[in-house]
């Protein structure tokens, strides 16, 4: 195949004393496999830490490539993050500032640039932007968030019937089918293989249910955070203590009705909003065999709930229940990514294929008592990033350079020999990947969250700047205006807001100026 690395032995017809002709053929362009999950915390990948889970499939990418220790997003919420990745631009320039605003599919994206450069492009899995960007040859995307069981897909404009099966497995089946088509062609390919999991509501595959309720996970030191000195954090509606018992924790209406949780949805005033009924609808998507597998699981969950409800053990039970399902969802992604990596090996594609694994943002796994994302605090601001490219990236390498999700498109275009337009704000990571970090690489990063407070999770709008050691967050939401300053070296859990600490007065002044400078440089309104 044209885009496998191989050596062609060509007989040279020459006369004595003549020099061989110089090879002027262009280098083979790499294939691209861009894998992304949804809401995957760094802590839930064993390449970063093995305290929660073992992910041998995902770890392969780091072991055979580079692990990025300091990878961040520009806006920690699903659709805006995807738009930032595709366009290489911050939310205020690509227009997708929150989950409510529309995405303009007619703007430039790195996938369109690759398509125009001769790549076969595809997007398989969770899209979440409604409008499909230009330049995608093969699109098979979930409708909206998609369901964990019996999901429905849109295939090149046609809405398909629900398919029995588990979403992570189905997405991977389709990805491998498309890889087989691409491998048989005469173009390099760029596939966006984007998972739904581990997005809320974390429904495990039936194969992961046995023994799941017996698993226990370490409890974060700040699970019972009192939010002292952090009014915006205190106001947010994303506590595990307030999760939906039905939708999130899988306590059916037989054991708890109505659902006592707020679930981040306090803004919804519709009297017909009923998470118990919604959970019943989700369970109705299961096949008879799947229902049989889930029945004893749901029975035990309900019985446990009745034992802990209203007791001092309730919060930790909720935490363990959440983590059990979240980690099981991650493990399914891991197994399925391993399937795709195995196919690349079997097809002889691995050597000349850039493989990226990342998430649209990080996620809270009990830190600050939370689930969800949105805030500029480390757990949701960070996102996993691992890149493998055997032809250029040293196996087992790591970097602590500050990188952003908007850098990924520029990186791929660099390796493909395509120049992005001047308005793209992301910077190619190629020098870092090849062990040559630039001396003038960025020393801090800018962040901004836009979604209005009268929506899911009630998070105040804010912006901020993060350097190697210090972070300054500026809350701009009316009623919550103010600053928070953290020393990440001494306070990695961000519990001590030192904005009024005279010892850090110089740091505060410097970071306030950096926010102004970043706004000018990035053309923030």
C-alpha positions as CSV (number, residue, x, y, z in Angstrom):
1,X,0.0,0.0,0.0
2,X,1.2,3.5,-0.8
3,X,1.2,4.8,2.7
4,X,3.0,2.0,4.5
5,X,6.6,2.5,5.3
6,X,8.6,0.2,3.0
7,X,11.8,0.1,1.1
8,X,11.6,-0.3,-2.6
9,X,14.6,-2.1,-4.1
10,X,15.0,-0.7,-7.6
11,X,17.8,-2.1,-9.8
12,X,20.1,0.6,-10.9
13,X,21.2,0.4,-14.6
14,X,24.4,2.3,-14.8
15,X,27.7,2.3,-16.5
16,X,31.0,2.1,-14.7
17,X,31.9,5.3,-12.9
18,X,28.5,6.9,-13.1
19,X,26.9,8.2,-9.9
20,X,23.4,7.1,-8.8
21,X,20.6,9.6,-9.4
22,X,19.5,11.6,-6.4
23,X,16.0,10.5,-5.1
24,X,13.8,13.6,-5.5
25,X,10.5,11.9,-4.6
26,X,8.5,13.5,-1.8
27,X,8.5,11.8,1.6
28,X,5.5,9.7,2.4
29,X,2.9,11.7,4.3
30,X,1.7,10.1,7.5
31,X,-1.7,8.7,8.2
32,X,-3.5,10.2,11.1
33,X,-5.7,8.5,13.8
34,X,-7.0,11.1,16.2
35,X,-8.7,9.4,19.1
36,X,-10.7,11.4,21.6
37,X,-12.9,10.5,24.5
38,X,-15.3,12.7,26.4
39,X,-14.6,13.9,30.0
40,X,-11.6,11.7,30.5
41,X,-9.6,12.8,33.6
42,X,-5.8,12.4,33.5
43,X,-6.0,10.5,36.7
44,X,-8.1,7.8,35.0
45,X,-5.2,6.7,32.7
46,X,-2.5,4.5,34.2
47,X,0.2,6.1,32.0
48,X,-0.3,9.1,34.3
49,X,-1.0,7.3,37.6
50,X,-2.2,3.8,38.5
51,X,-4.1,4.9,41.6
52,X,-7.5,4.3,40.0
53,X,-7.3,2.1,37.0
54,X,-5.2,0.0,34.6
55,X,-5.4,1.1,31.0
56,X,-2.9,-1.0,29.0
57,X,-4.4,-0.1,25.6
58,X,-4.1,3.6,26.1
59,X,-0.8,3.3,27.9
60,X,0.6,1.8,24.7
61,X,0.4,5.1,23.0
62,X,2.5,6.8,25.7
63,X,4.9,3.8,25.9
64,X,5.5,3.9,22.2
65,X,5.4,7.7,21.9
66,X,5.2,10.8,24.1
67,X,3.2,11.6,27.2
68,X,2.3,15.3,27.8
69,X,2.3,16.1,31.5
70,X,0.9,19.6,31.1
71,X,-1.8,19.5,28.4
72,X,-4.7,21.9,28.8
73,X,-7.9,23.1,27.2
74,X,-8.9,26.7,26.4
75,X,-12.6,26.3,27.5
76,X,-13.5,23.2,29.6
77,X,-16.9,22.2,28.1
78,X,-17.7,19.7,25.4
79,X,-18.7,21.4,22.2
80,X,-16.5,24.5,22.5
81,X,-13.5,22.3,23.1
82,X,-14.2,20.3,20.0
83,X,-14.6,23.5,18.0
84,X,-11.3,24.8,19.3
85,X,-9.5,21.6,18.3
86,X,-11.0,21.6,14.8
87,X,-10.4,25.3,14.1
88,X,-7.2,25.8,16.1
89,X,-8.7,29.0,17.6
90,X,-10.0,30.1,20.9
91,X,-13.8,30.1,21.4
92,X,-14.2,33.9,21.0
93,X,-12.8,33.6,17.4
94,X,-14.4,30.3,16.3
95,X,-17.8,31.5,17.7
96,X,-18.6,28.3,19.7
97,X,-18.3,29.9,23.1
98,X,-20.6,27.5,25.0
99,X,-22.9,24.5,24.5
100,X,-25.8,26.7,23.6
101,X,-24.3,28.8,20.7
102,X,-24.2,27.5,17.2
103,X,-21.1,26.2,15.4
104,X,-20.3,27.6,12.0
105,X,-19.5,24.6,9.8
106,X,-18.3,26.8,7.0
107,X,-15.2,28.1,8.7
108,X,-11.7,26.6,8.2
109,X,-10.8,23.4,10.0
110,X,-7.6,21.3,10.0
111,X,-9.6,18.4,8.6
112,X,-10.8,20.4,5.6
113,X,-7.1,21.5,5.0
114,X,-6.1,17.8,5.0
115,X,-8.9,16.9,2.7
116,X,-7.9,19.6,0.3
117,X,-4.3,18.3,0.5
118,X,-5.4,14.8,-0.7
119,X,-6.3,13.0,2.6
120,X,-9.3,10.8,3.0
121,X,-11.0,12.2,6.0
122,X,-13.5,10.6,8.4
123,X,-15.3,11.3,11.7
124,X,-16.6,8.3,13.5
125,X,-18.4,8.6,16.9
126,X,-19.4,11.6,18.9
127,X,-19.4,14.9,17.0
128,X,-21.6,17.1,19.3
129,X,-21.4,20.2,17.0
130,X,-24.7,19.5,15.2
131,X,-23.4,20.9,11.9
132,X,-20.7,18.7,10.2
133,X,-17.6,20.6,9.2
134,X,-16.7,20.8,5.5
135,X,-14.2,18.3,4.1
136,X,-15.3,15.1,5.8
137,X,-15.5,12.2,3.4
138,X,-17.0,9.7,5.7
139,X,-19.3,10.8,8.6
140,X,-20.9,8.4,11.0
141,X,-21.8,10.4,14.1
142,X,-24.0,9.9,17.2
143,X,-27.1,12.1,17.4
144,X,-26.4,14.6,20.2
145,X,-24.8,13.0,23.2
146,X,-25.8,9.6,22.0
147,X,-27.0,6.7,24.2
148,X,-24.7,4.1,25.8
149,X,-27.0,1.3,24.6
150,X,-28.7,1.0,21.2
151,X,-27.4,4.4,19.9
152,X,-28.6,6.0,16.7
153,X,-26.1,7.4,14.2
154,X,-26.2,9.8,11.3
155,X,-24.3,8.3,8.3
156,X,-23.4,10.8,5.6
157,X,-26.7,12.7,6.2
158,X,-28.9,9.7,6.7
159,X,-30.4,9.1,10.1
160,X,-30.2,5.4,10.9
161,X,-32.3,3.2,13.2
162,X,-31.0,2.4,16.7
163,X,-28.5,-0.4,16.7
164,X,-28.4,-3.0,19.5
165,X,-25.1,-2.9,21.2
166,X,-22.8,-0.8,23.3
167,X,-21.7,2.5,22.0
168,X,-17.9,2.3,22.6
169,X,-17.9,-1.1,20.8
170,X,-20.1,0.1,17.9
171,X,-18.0,3.2,17.4
172,X,-14.9,1.1,17.2
173,X,-16.5,-1.5,14.9
174,X,-17.3,1.4,12.5
175,X,-13.8,2.9,12.9
176,X,-12.1,-0.4,12.0
177,X,-14.4,-0.7,8.9
178,X,-13.4,2.7,7.8
179,X,-9.7,2.0,8.4
180,X,-9.9,-1.0,6.2
181,X,-11.4,1.1,3.4
182,X,-8.8,3.8,3.9
183,X,-5.9,1.3,4.0
184,X,-7.0,-0.2,0.7
185,X,-7.0,3.2,-1.1
186,X,-4.3,5.3,-2.6
187,X,-4.7,8.3,-0.2
188,X,-3.3,9.0,3.2
189,X,-6.1,9.1,5.8
190,X,-7.1,11.2,8.7
191,X,-9.7,9.6,11.0
192,X,-11.3,11.3,13.9
193,X,-12.3,8.3,16.1
194,X,-14.2,10.1,18.9
195,X,-15.8,8.2,21.8
196,X,-18.9,9.1,23.8
197,X,-17.5,7.6,27.0
198,X,-16.8,8.3,29.8
199,X,-19.4,11.1,29.5
200,X,-22.3,11.2,32.0
201,X,-24.3,9.0,32.8
202,X,-21.5,6.4,32.7
203,X,-23.5,3.2,31.9
204,X,-21.1,0.3,31.9
205,X,-21.0,-2.4,29.3
206,X,-22.7,-5.6,30.5
207,X,-19.3,-7.4,30.5
208,X,-18.1,-4.9,33.2
209,X,-21.0,-5.4,35.6
210,X,-19.9,-8.6,37.4
211,X,-17.9,-7.6,40.5
212,X,-18.2,-3.9,39.7
213,X,-20.1,-3.0,42.9
214,X,-17.3,-4.6,45.0
215,X,-14.6,-2.3,43.7
216,X,-13.4,0.5,45.9
217,X,-11.5,3.7,45.0
218,X,-9.3,6.0,47.1
219,X,-11.3,9.0,48.5
220,X,-10.0,12.4,47.5
221,X,-8.8,14.4,50.5
222,X,-11.1,17.3,49.6
223,X,-14.3,15.3,48.9
224,X,-15.9,17.3,51.7
225,X,-14.5,20.7,50.6
226,X,-16.2,23.6,52.4
227,X,-15.2,26.1,49.6
228,X,-13.9,28.7,52.1
229,X,-12.7,31.7,50.2
230,X,-14.1,30.5,46.9
231,X,-17.7,31.7,46.5
232,X,-18.1,30.7,42.9
233,X,-17.1,27.1,43.8
234,X,-19.5,27.1,46.7
235,X,-22.4,28.2,44.4
236,X,-21.8,25.6,41.7
237,X,-24.3,22.8,41.4
238,X,-22.0,19.8,40.6
239,X,-21.6,18.1,44.0
240,X,-21.6,14.3,44.1
241,X,-23.9,14.8,47.2
242,X,-26.5,16.3,44.8
243,X,-26.2,13.9,41.9
244,X,-29.4,12.3,40.5
245,X,-29.9,9.0,42.3
246,X,-31.5,7.6,39.2
247,X,-29.8,8.9,36.2
248,X,-26.3,9.1,37.7
249,X,-26.2,6.4,40.5
250,X,-28.6,3.9,38.9
251,X,-31.1,3.8,41.8
252,X,-34.4,2.9,40.0
253,X,-37.8,4.2,40.9
254,X,-38.6,1.0,42.8
255,X,-36.2,2.2,45.5
256,X,-36.3,6.0,45.2
257,X,-39.1,8.1,43.7
258,X,-39.0,11.0,43.2
259,X,-35.3,11.6,42.7
260,X,-34.0,13.9,45.4
261,X,-31.0,15.2,43.4
262,X,-30.5,18.5,41.6
263,X,-28.0,17.0,39.2
264,X,-26.9,20.4,38.0
265,X,-30.3,21.1,36.5
266,X,-31.8,23.6,39.0
267,X,-32.5,26.0,36.1
268,X,-35.0,23.6,34.5
269,X,-38.5,24.6,35.6
270,X,-40.5,22.2,33.4
271,X,-42.8,20.2,35.8
272,X,-42.5,17.2,33.5
273,X,-38.8,17.0,34.0
274,X,-38.5,13.5,35.7
275,X,-35.1,11.7,35.9
276,X,-36.7,8.5,37.2
277,X,-38.8,8.3,34.0
278,X,-35.7,9.2,32.0
279,X,-33.7,6.4,33.6
280,X,-36.5,4.0,32.8
281,X,-36.4,5.1,29.2
282,X,-32.7,4.4,29.1
283,X,-33.1,1.0,30.5
284,X,-35.8,0.2,28.0
285,X,-33.2,0.5,25.3
286,X,-31.6,-2.7,26.5
287,X,-32.1,-6.0,24.8
288,X,-33.7,-8.9,26.8
289,X,-30.2,-10.3,27.3
290,X,-28.8,-7.0,28.5
291,X,-31.8,-6.5,30.8
292,X,-31.0,-9.9,32.4
293,X,-27.4,-8.8,33.0
294,X,-28.5,-5.5,34.5
295,X,-31.3,-6.8,36.8
296,X,-29.1,-8.2,39.7
297,X,-26.9,-5.1,39.5
298,X,-29.8,-2.7,39.8
299,X,-31.3,-4.7,42.6
300,X,-28.2,-4.6,44.7
301,X,-27.7,-0.8,44.0
302,X,-31.2,-0.1,45.2
303,X,-30.8,-2.2,48.3
304,X,-27.5,-0.5,49.2
305,X,-29.2,2.9,48.7
306,X,-31.9,2.1,51.2
307,X,-29.2,1.1,53.7
308,X,-27.1,4.3,53.4
309,X,-29.7,6.9,52.6
310,X,-29.7,9.7,55.1
311,X,-26.7,8.3,57.0
312,X,-23.1,9.5,57.5
313,X,-22.1,6.8,54.9
314,X,-24.2,8.3,52.1
315,X,-21.7,10.6,50.6
316,X,-18.9,8.0,50.3
317,X,-21.4,5.5,49.0
318,X,-22.4,8.0,46.3
319,X,-18.7,8.6,45.5
320,X,-17.9,4.9,45.1
321,X,-21.1,4.4,43.0
322,X,-20.1,7.2,40.7
323,X,-16.5,6.0,40.4
324,X,-17.5,2.4,39.7
325,X,-19.5,3.4,36.6
326,X,-17.0,6.1,35.5
327,X,-14.0,3.7,35.6
328,X,-15.9,0.9,33.9
329,X,-16.8,3.3,31.1
330,X,-13.1,4.2,30.8
331,X,-12.1,0.5,30.7
332,X,-14.4,-0.1,27.8
333,X,-12.8,2.8,25.9
334,X,-9.4,1.3,26.7
335,X,-10.3,-2.2,25.4
336,X,-11.7,-0.7,22.2
337,X,-8.7,1.6,21.6
338,X,-6.5,-1.6,21.9
339,X,-8.6,-3.2,19.2
340,X,-7.8,-0.3,16.8
341,X,-4.1,-0.3,17.7
342,X,-4.0,-4.0,17.1
343,X,-5.5,-3.5,13.7
344,X,-2.9,-0.9,12.7
345,X,-0.2,-3.5,13.6
346,X,-1.9,-6.3,11.7
347,X,-2.4,-4.1,8.6
348,X,1.2,-2.8,8.7
349,X,0.0,0.8,9.2
350,X,1.5,1.5,12.6
351,X,4.9,2.8,11.5
352,X,3.5,5.6,9.3
353,X,0.4,6.6,11.4
354,X,0.3,9.4,13.9
355,X,-1.9,8.3,16.8
356,X,-3.2,11.0,19.1
357,X,-5.2,10.2,22.3
358,X,-6.8,13.1,24.2
359,X,-10.1,14.1,25.7
360,X,-12.3,17.2,25.1
361,X,-11.4,18.2,28.6
362,X,-10.7,16.8,32.1
363,X,-13.2,15.9,34.8
364,X,-13.7,15.9,38.5
365,X,-13.5,12.5,40.2
366,X,-14.6,13.6,43.6
367,X,-12.0,16.5,44.0
368,X,-13.8,19.4,45.7
369,X,-16.7,17.0,46.1
370,X,-17.5,17.3,42.4
371,X,-18.2,15.6,39.2
372,X,-18.3,17.5,35.8
373,X,-15.9,20.1,34.5
374,X,-16.1,23.9,33.4
375,X,-13.9,25.5,36.1
376,X,-10.3,26.4,35.6
377,X,-9.2,24.3,38.5
378,X,-6.6,21.7,37.5
379,X,-8.8,18.6,37.3
380,X,-11.0,19.9,34.5
381,X,-8.5,22.4,32.9
382,X,-6.0,19.6,32.3
383,X,-6.7,17.0,29.7
384,X,-4.8,13.8,28.8
385,X,-2.5,13.9,25.7
386,X,-0.4,11.1,24.3
387,X,1.0,11.0,20.7
388,X,2.7,8.1,18.9
389,X,4.5,8.4,15.6
390,X,7.3,5.8,15.4
391,X,8.9,7.5,12.4
392,X,9.7,10.7,14.4
393,X,8.8,10.4,18.1
394,X,11.0,8.6,20.6
395,X,9.2,5.8,22.4
396,X,8.7,6.4,26.2
397,X,9.4,10.1,26.0
398,X,7.7,12.8,28.1
399,X,7.4,16.5,28.2
400,X,6.3,19.1,30.8
401,X,5.9,21.9,28.3
402,X,2.6,23.8,28.5
403,X,0.5,22.7,25.5
404,X,-3.1,23.4,24.4
405,X,-5.8,21.6,22.6
406,X,-5.7,24.2,19.8
407,X,-2.1,23.1,19.1
408,X,-3.2,19.7,17.7
409,X,-4.4,20.7,14.3
410,X,-1.3,22.7,13.6
411,X,0.8,19.8,14.6
412,X,-0.9,17.4,12.3
413,X,-0.7,19.8,9.4
414,X,3.0,20.3,10.0
415,X,3.7,16.6,9.6
416,X,1.4,16.5,6.5
417,X,3.2,19.4,4.9
418,X,0.3,21.8,5.0
419,X,0.5,25.4,6.2
420,X,-2.4,26.6,8.3
421,X,-3.8,30.1,7.8
422,X,-2.4,33.0,9.8
423,X,-5.5,33.4,12.0
424,X,-4.9,29.9,13.6
425,X,-3.7,30.4,17.2
426,X,-2.4,26.9,17.8
427,X,1.3,26.1,17.5
428,X,2.8,22.9,16.1
429,X,4.1,20.5,18.7
430,X,6.5,18.9,16.3
431,X,9.7,20.4,17.8
432,X,8.6,19.1,21.2
433,X,7.7,15.7,19.9
434,X,11.1,15.4,18.3
435,X,12.9,16.4,21.4
436,X,13.7,20.0,20.5
437,X,11.5,22.2,22.7
438,X,11.9,25.8,21.5
439,X,13.6,28.2,23.9
440,X,10.8,30.7,23.4
441,X,8.0,28.2,24.1
442,X,5.0,29.6,26.0
443,X,5.4,30.3,29.7
444,X,1.8,30.6,30.6
445,X,-1.7,29.8,29.1
446,X,-4.9,31.7,28.9
447,X,-8.4,30.2,29.7
448,X,-11.9,31.5,29.4
449,X,-15.3,29.9,30.3
450,X,-18.4,31.6,28.8
451,X,-21.6,29.6,29.5
452,X,-24.3,31.6,31.3
453,X,-25.0,30.7,34.9
454,X,-28.7,30.0,34.2
455,X,-27.8,26.7,32.7
456,X,-26.3,23.3,33.7
457,X,-24.2,23.3,36.9
458,X,-24.4,27.0,37.7
459,X,-20.8,27.8,37.1
460,X,-19.8,31.5,37.2
461,X,-18.1,32.9,34.0
462,X,-14.4,33.4,34.4
463,X,-11.0,33.8,32.7
464,X,-7.5,33.3,33.9
465,X,-3.9,32.6,33.3
466,X,-1.8,29.7,34.4
467,X,2.0,29.5,34.5
468,X,4.3,26.8,35.7
469,X,3.7,27.5,39.4
470,X,1.0,30.1,39.8
471,X,-2.6,30.4,38.6
472,X,-4.8,33.5,38.7
473,X,-8.6,33.2,38.0
474,X,-10.7,36.2,37.3
475,X,-14.4,35.7,37.9
476,X,-16.5,38.1,35.8
477,X,-20.0,36.8,36.6
478,X,-22.1,39.5,38.2
479,X,-22.4,38.8,41.9
480,X,-19.2,36.7,41.9
481,X,-16.7,39.2,40.6
482,X,-13.2,38.8,42.0
483,X,-10.0,36.9,41.8
484,X,-8.5,33.7,43.1
485,X,-4.7,33.0,43.2
486,X,-3.1,29.7,43.7
487,X,0.4,28.4,44.4
488,X,0.3,25.1,42.6
489,X,3.6,24.0,44.0
490,X,2.5,24.3,47.7
491,X,-1.3,23.9,47.1
492,X,-1.8,21.5,44.2
493,X,-5.4,20.8,45.2
494,X,-6.3,24.6,45.0
495,X,-7.8,24.9,48.5
496,X,-6.1,28.1,49.6
497,X,-7.1,31.2,47.7
498,X,-4.1,33.6,48.4
499,X,-5.4,36.6,46.5
500,X,-5.1,38.8,49.6
501,X,-1.8,37.3,50.8
502,X,0.9,40.1,50.9
503,X,3.6,37.5,50.3
504,X,2.2,37.0,46.8
505,X,1.4,40.6,46.0
506,X,4.1,40.7,43.3
507,X,2.9,37.5,41.7
508,X,-0.7,38.8,41.7
509,X,0.3,42.1,40.0
510,X,2.3,40.2,37.4
511,X,-0.5,37.7,36.6
512,X,-3.1,40.5,36.4
513,X,-0.9,42.2,33.8
514,X,-0.4,38.8,32.0
515,X,-4.2,38.5,31.6
516,X,-4.4,41.9,30.0
517,X,-1.5,41.0,27.7
518,X,-3.0,37.6,26.7
519,X,-6.3,39.3,25.9
520,X,-4.6,41.6,23.5
521,X,-2.4,39.0,21.9
522,X,-5.4,36.6,21.5
523,X,-7.8,39.3,20.3
524,X,-10.2,38.7,23.2
525,X,-13.0,41.2,23.2
